[in-house]
Amino acid sequence: MMAHCVQLDMECAAACYTAAQFMSLGSSHAKEYCTICAEICRACAAECSKHNNIHCRECADACEDCAEECLQMVEMVHQ
């Protein structure tokens, strides 16, 4: 029942870690990667919000916040 949720949690964590690395390296691909990271975070938030437990609600909120931060980084890199 929670397998897909856990899978998305792990994908989201990996994507966020990589996005942070791309940004800290000043990668020319940071904008595109942060856009993808935001999509992954939103998918994780959507899945976690389906489950009625504290961990999943907190995870959904954190993933939604992370998606917003990624999109803000895209705007900063775009300028």
Protein Blocks (a to p, Z undefined) as FASTA:
>chain_A
ZZmmmmmmmmmmmmmmmmmmmmmnopaklmmmmmmmmmmmmmmmmmmmmpccfklmmmmm
mmmmmmmmmmmmmmmmmZZ
